[in-house]
Structures are given as structure tokens and as C-alpha cells.
Amino acid sequence: MARRAVLFDLGGVLFGSGLQHFLRSCERDCALPSNFLRNVLFAGGSNSPYVKAMRGQITLSQLFLEMEEGCRQHASASGITLPPTFSVSRIFEEMAAKGTINSPLLQAAKVLRRNGFKTCVLTNNWVDDSAGRLFTATLMNMLHRHFDLVIESCRLGVQKPDPQIYTYTLDALQAKPQEAILLDDLGENLKPAQEMGMATVLVRDTDTVLKELEQLSGVQLLDQEEPLPTTCDPSNITHGYVPIRPGVQLHFVEMGQGPVICLCHGFPETWLSWRYQIPALADAGFRVIALEMKGYGESTAPPDIKEYSQEQICKVRSCRGRTGAGIPQAVLVGHDWGGMVVWNMALFYPERVRAVASLNTPYRPADPTVDVMEKMKAIPTLQYQLYFQEPGVAEAELEKDIGRTLKVLIRSTHREVGLELSVGLRGFTACAVPLVAGGLLVGFPEDPPASQILHGPELQYYIQRFQKSGFSGPLNWYRNMQPNWLWALSAKDRKIMMPALMVTTGKDVVLPPSRSKGMEQWIPQLRRGHIEECGHWTQMERYSAQRGSGSPFPGVPGPTPALCRPPRPVAVNRILLEWLEGLPPDPPIGRISRL
């Protein structure tokens, strides 16, 4: 019978070294006899502090109290002197702080899931009401994002190795024992699973585990390219709305807890263009808010073109504190038009921006010597923006068949089957080739093949968003070139002094790396990231190729070169996370009011 479900233990498998291993380490550090802590934890058999906690009869704080008392009694009876600073709660806090996710096993779980396996975390766990419960909540949220099922003993009232918990888990997965594989670091937990007919793996070292799991599953887990990051499902994420004024609102989604990162998309996209970044940033300890920009999807699309000027858009962002929830400051990350927004926020409202990052869109101060519209006319790859200027013209073409429009525009850097035109702007050809009579999409198939980077449910979601909003709002962003230029002239001598990141891609024809050359002159704290084999759709590009070796500009620092060949979303996420980890901590905020 083919195997189709894999069950992972948490402690000692997916996270950290396991409770019993850590207790032995603490005994050595505290100069306590071997098994001192273990004996206290398991004293009383079925009524021990451990068993009661695993069954959910007591909470973690109660476990601390019982263990503290048990340790003192055991020490007194054995003639042992406990260290003056001895604290059970501190021991468990250190276990959480020192523990790390086993990334290779987590990646293996992702690969198995993408190959049709059901994946489950099956863990003996406690109800955490301790001071460190936020860590537990964050960890469990992350696991729920990456696995089909997470089962905790404390929620069922039964723990491993009781066969009941295995039966419950298999029923929940709709799998027979012969179809399941169990990974655990304790042999006593594996024995009943073996007797039921499950395949088992005793976890000692990761490489051996991956080899065994590969043999049992038939799925290649070793020496393969890194899989795509976990994505987010529109139906399984928190949605919200920000009122701008009566009758006008912005739609957003959010995930995670921690310092705020706000993601701003471009044209013609939705918040879902960040689907590979949202879970990764949330897993890294951030509260991620992805906006649906004005005029798109469920955000209101006012008819007045002036509503879409950069001045109006940034003014709203500043006044509303990003989500209207009183967030005073955030890290802003933008792409395409979203990149323009975040640079302008950093320029005009720096007090609201902790740090700023842009994918593809460079910053350059406004040039007072050349009218922006005349400048556009002189650049062949910007001809499509001139086509967008007349209200109603581009709308008629793009809205005629929204599915066709999106399949033509949002494509991979590399040539895709069925579209043999040369690769151009943003990984698609429509805007980079010269416009011909009839419009932007003339010459493309009436029924283009599916795009490598936007297809299936994601494409359908995009189509639904644009069916709701139409293209007038998104195109109105392009119809404010002159007002945007005039507004930017008022700040042409300012510099952006906060930490900043510019990510360039080698195959973006309209926004090539060369356009970002010299940005350090206006942004002294600028860092760079570069992905060579990538076009305009930087967040979504998934064709695997060698990651770029840092910056394309001599002497300008970039990210560390990688020997692997990750999908673009993996490379983008690494660049963002490396930069975010290097940001200086927030300074303390003085108390403004005691109300």
C-alpha cells in the first residue's frame, strides 16, 4: 500500500533537541545528579507533573510550581544543594530560546506536501500560560501554516505513546496505518505505531532521517533544488479594511505578530503578488500587512484621476497610520508603483517609516530641467505609459478579456510555451515591444497558454479582483505623471537618511539595474540585493536559476552569493530577511500621555 501521510514530532524532530535531552544538559550546567530533573518531572507515574501537563490537566505555569516544589523536596531528601538561582521556569525559557527549527526537515515536509502527502505535527505538548506563551503561539501559528494538521496532546487529553492518539491522528488524516510514516526522537513513542502497521523513523541526525524518509516515501528529498516558499491562501488569512473617508476604503490582509512590515504592490497586481513573502516574513517574527492599493480589487476606486497622485496616496498613508489601527511607524516594502509609494513616504513622511525597501523601482530625485512627459516620450520602453494616458482607451482593451490580459502581461522571464515573442518588460513582452495599431495586446494569442508564475487558483483570484475593480483605477496611477513630478520637485534636495534596500533584477527591461546607479548619493544607508535571472515579477518568479552574486555595481555591497539555485521567491525572501535582521533596534519611546 502506497504511503501518503507523514507525521512529525515537534520537540527533538522539528524543533530543538527535545525536552529530555535539554533536561540532561541543564543537569550538567547546574551540577545536579544525572536524571535529577527527569525523575522529578516523571515522579508519580500517571499522576506526574509531566503526564498531567501533556494531558492538559494542568497548565505550564502549574507544571513549573509542581516541579519547583518537587525539586526542593527531592534535593532535601537526597542531600543535594540547589543553585541559588535555580528556577524551573527559567530552564524552560532557556529551552525555548536555544531551540531552533530544523530547516531541512521543514523543507522536506514542504516537498512531501507538494507531492501529494498529508503532513502532520503530532506532539506531546502543554497548555502554555507562562510569561513566554507568545513564543509558543508564534511557533504553533507557523506550524499551522506549513502542515495540513497540528495535533497537541493537551487538546485531546491523551498523549504519546497511547495508541489512541495515533488512531485519532490517522482518522483525522483519513489514512490507514500502512499509509503513514511517523518520525519521533523517542523509541517508546514509535513502538505502538509500529505495532499498528505504521512505518517509523527514529530521529537522531538529520541526514540519516532524510535518507530514510526518502526511501520510505519515494520522494526525492536530498540534493534537490530548494522548494518554493509556503504561500498564503486568500480564504485562510485575516482581511481588513481602512476607512479613508466616507465611501472610500483600502483593503488589506495581515499575518503574524511583531514589528510591522507593510507591503505595497504595483500594476497590474493585487496583494496576492506577495503570497510567497507574507508567510516567510510572519515566520521571521513580523506583523505583515499587505495592502490592496487604491483602485484595485476590494479597495475603493474613486473616479477622479487626481485621487491617484502620489501626493494624495502618501497623504492618506500618513494620516491613517497604514492600517488605521494606530501604527505610528512601519518598515515599507514596495514593488513597481508600490516602490514609488514607499520612496515617497520615506521622502515626505520619514517619521512614519522605520526603514524602506524597493523591488525593481529605483529612487531618483525629480529633474527640474526636463518635463517628465517629454522625458517619457524619449524612452521607447515607456511608450506603453503614453498609451495609458487617454481615459477609456486602455481600459477597453484590457477589460475585454481580463484572463487573457493577465496571462499575457504576467509571465516569466524565460520564454514560455506558446509565446515566442522576445522577452521584454517585466518578464512579458506586451509593454516592451513597440505599440502597434489597435493596442497593447495586439499580436498575442486570443487564448494564451497558462503563465508559469500566475495560473490556477491564483490567476482566478486576480481575475476576480479586476472584474470587481476594472482597470480605470490602476491606470489612473499613470495619469498623474505631471502632478507627481511637480510634487517631487519640492523635495529634490532632500536625502533619504533611514536604512534602505534596493533590489534589482537583471532581466527587467524598463527598470534595469542601471537605472538605480548612483542612488547612494541620495540614500547614504542604502544596501543592495540583486537577482540576475529575474524579470519584473520579482516576488513571483519561480523558474530556478543561479542566484546573482551580489550587486551589479563594482564596489557596492550586495548579499552573500549562494551556491544553490533557489526559486526567485526564495532569493527575494533571503535578501529581505538578511536586510531586516541587520536593522538597528527601535529606540525607546518616551511616554506621551498617561491617559
C-alpha angles and dihedrals in degrees: 000000000000117000117238108161132063124193119201126196114222111215110054093011114047097010133032127325098297132266099271093047090050093049089055089052091051091050090056092047092049093043090240124152117269113278092010094129094037092053091052093046093051098035111128098035110228089010096050121128089249097052093045091051094046090051091049094244090126133020128243092259089054089049089055092052094048092047093047090054092042092051093051093048093046092046092049093048092047097043092244123147114219117218112264091242095046112143129164092203090054090051091056092044089054090049090057093043094050096042121098135188114261095238097190091054092045089051089048089054090052092050092048091050091051088051092058101268121136109232127203139179108219110185142165098230142160136232101259115215094148127120088263096054093116088068091054092048091050093048094048092047089053092050092050088056094053104037134056092228138014116196121187122191093221090063093053102038091234130091141197129303090035105107089223092075091053091049091050092049095049091049090051090050092043089231134132120232091251089057095054137083121200124202117196137150094221120074091205089063093050098050099074090043089055091049089054091054101260121140111240138201122199105215116225108132126011099233093054091046092052091050092051093044091049091052094047096045100037089225120124107244102157128072095005133128116274111266125242114276118262110276130212127245117226089221093053104048134081114265125197143171132222117208110222096177134326108313096007125091142156123230120219141167126215140193136175137018132263137054111006123254117184118201120204120193131205141217127346095001144100133217086275090076084080093054093119094047101045098069093039093053092044090051088053091060105268134125101234121204116185113192127212097219124234112288095022131108114314093357114099117265107208113201096227110098091211089066088074100056116120090242092057094042094049092044090057092047091052098045095045096047092235098287103023088247096112096265104161098190140011144172106256122211121182141177128200106332087001087061089056090051095052093047090051092047089053090048101044103024105027093154088068095050123077092182136339134222133180132194113213097334111101127203121238126161117247115273110227093195098065127048108236095230092052089049091054092052090058094056113076095201090059095057090104089064090058089051088055093057101083109077113238099015101089091033091061092053099041096044095048091085111001094185091055092045093054095043090054098043102040107056139133125272090245124074110272128209112271097020109081098168115116118273113262143155117009093350092302131088105217098088099035099054118076113275114253130200110290101036150277101320100043112132096027122112118272088230107031119196119258116283119244091228103036118036143113117022093353092056091047090052090052091049091051091050093053093042086058099043104025120208101279095090095046091046091049088069086069092048093068099065094120096046090045091052093048092049092048091052089067089065101034093120096048124102129213103237102177125093109286140181129205117193115194130187127210099224102047103114100191096037102034122167090258090070090063095052113128097016089133088074090069099026109046095181094050119142123189139218125184135191110188103193096051135097131200101303092073098161093051108032106122107172105117118237140140114300114240117261099241125285125000089220118085113243094013113117117238137172121299112274115253126219092207126079103232127181111262095255088057091051092046092049092050092050092049095045094047089052094044092050089056096053115115115252119263113267116242114272118229117231108261099184139006093209 
